């Protein structure tokens, strides 16, 4: 492999490593947020559980009209969307952590190859 190809590969791996590190940091922030007692009370318990249950019961209430029922459904979708977003961040962070570890090994191999030439 030529020196310029090797340098380009190193640059690509470093960029991948930088991006993976940003994703890992976002995952750490999401995990820290989930540990915050106020966030747990307001969002994890209050919104994801209590509000979701209230809306589920409300959606089956025969006394609400179609417009209200549609709004309740949108609110339920909103809860699911936020929950999925937070879960996705942590899942992506777990994958990025593995990628980060792999990229560190790859960088070490490429740099040793660069020195060996």
Beta strands, then each sheet from edge to edge (+ up, - down):
end
